[in-house]
Amino acid sequence: MLMSRPLGWFWLLAIALLAWNVIGLIALLYDPVIGLGDVSKLAPEQQAIYASRPAIAFYGFVLATVAGTAGVIALLLRRHVALWLFIASAIGLVLQNAWLFGDPANLTAEVLGFQALIAGSIALEIWLALTAKKRRWSR
């Protein structure tokens, strides 16, 4: 099967998504540092959320971030596996945030807005991977 050449917007969007995922990796690497004493610098409601976060939420964060970054790299390399990595990233996001929805006190507008932004970026990644497959931009 011959591959078509992706349009310019594909590359721009994929690079923007890579930058977004690299920011996520930086946040992931900084997360253990927060546990070493920087929690006191957070707002009180953020301190409470951080203190009550279960371990599965951190592992979900790892899965979402690493799979998302690997997915964008695979997308830039024009590989079909990107779709599966983005699906794994979505599963990681669910694992990361499921506990938040158990306590309405955690659901501030800031938390909901940021999680919606992350979910939207994953949806965009999945759409871009499906578009690349449909238009034969990936193999």
C-alpha positions in Angstrom: 0.0 0.0 0.0 1.4 3.4 -1.0 1.4 6.2 1.6 0.3 9.7 0.7 2.2 12.7 1.9 0.6 14.5 4.8 -0.5 18.1 4.5 1.3 20.9 6.3 -1.5 21.2 9.0 -0.9 17.6 10.0 2.8 18.3 10.8 2.0 21.6 12.6 -0.7 19.9 14.7 1.5 16.9 15.5 4.4 19.1 16.6 2.1 21.2 18.8 0.8 18.0 20.4 4.4 16.8 20.9 5.1 20.1 22.7 2.0 19.6 24.9 3.1 16.1 25.8 6.6 17.2 26.6 5.1 19.7 29.1 3.3 16.7 30.5 6.5 14.8 30.9 8.1 17.7 32.7 5.1 17.8 35.0 5.5 14.1 35.5 9.2 14.4 36.4 8.4 17.3 38.8 5.6 15.4 40.6 7.9 13.5 43.0 9.7 16.7 43.8 6.4 18.2 45.0 6.2 15.3 47.5 9.6 16.3 48.9 8.4 19.5 50.4 6.9 21.9 47.8 3.4 20.8 48.7 3.3 23.6 51.3 3.7 26.2 48.4 0.4 25.0 46.8 -3.0 26.6 47.6 -4.8 24.8 50.5 -7.3 23.1 48.2 -4.5 21.8 46.0 -2.6 20.5 49.0 -5.7 18.6 50.1 -6.1 17.1 46.6 -2.5 16.1 46.5 -2.5 14.6 49.9 -5.6 12.4 49.2 -4.5 11.2 45.8 -4.2 7.4 45.6 -1.2 5.7 44.1 -3.2 4.5 41.1 -3.7 8.1 40.2 0.1 8.6 39.9 0.4 5.4 37.8 -2.4 6.7 35.6 -0.5 9.9 35.1 2.6 8.0 34.1 0.6 5.9 31.6 -1.3 8.9 30.1 1.8 11.0 29.7 4.3 8.4 28.5 1.8 6.8 26.1 0.7 10.2 24.8 4.3 11.3 24.1 5.1 7.9 22.5 1.9 8.2 20.4 2.8 11.6 19.1 6.3 10.4 18.2 4.8 7.4 16.4 2.4 9.7 14.6 5.3 11.9 13.5 7.0 8.7 12.2 3.7 7.9 10.5 3.0 4.6 12.3 -0.4 3.1 12.9 0.6 2.2 16.5 0.0 5.8 17.4 -3.7 5.2 17.7 -3.2 2.4 20.3 -0.8 4.5 22.3 -3.4 7.4 22.3 -6.0 4.9 23.5 -3.6 3.8 26.3 -3.2 7.5 27.2 -6.9 7.9 27.5 -7.1 4.9 29.8 -4.3 6.4 31.9 -6.3 9.7 32.1 -9.3 7.7 33.4 -7.1 6.0 36.0 -5.5 9.3 37.0 -8.8 11.1 37.5 -11.5 8.5 38.5 -10.9 9.2 42.2 -11.5 12.9 41.8 -15.1 12.4 40.8 -15.8 10.4 43.9 -15.6 13.6 46.1 -17.4 16.6 44.7 -15.2 18.9 46.9 -12.3 18.1 44.5 -14.3 19.2 41.5 -13.4 22.9 41.3 -13.8 24.8 38.0 -10.0 24.9 37.7 -9.7 21.1 38.1 -12.6 20.4 35.7 -11.3 22.9 33.1 -7.8 21.5 33.1 -9.0 17.9 32.9 -11.3 18.8 30.1 -8.3 20.4 28.3 -6.3 17.2 28.7 -9.2 15.0 27.6 -9.7 17.2 24.6 -6.1 16.9 23.6 -6.3 13.1 23.8 -9.4 13.2 21.6 -7.6 15.4 19.1 -4.7 12.9 19.1 -7.0 10.0 18.4 -8.8 12.0 15.7 -5.4 12.9 14.1 -4.3 9.2 14.2 -7.5 8.1 12.6 -7.3 10.8 9.9 -3.7 9.8 9.2 -4.8 6.1 8.8 -7.8 7.0 6.6 -5.8 9.3 4.3 -3.0 6.8 4.1 -0.5 9.1 5.8 0.6 6.3 8.2 1.6 2.7 7.9 
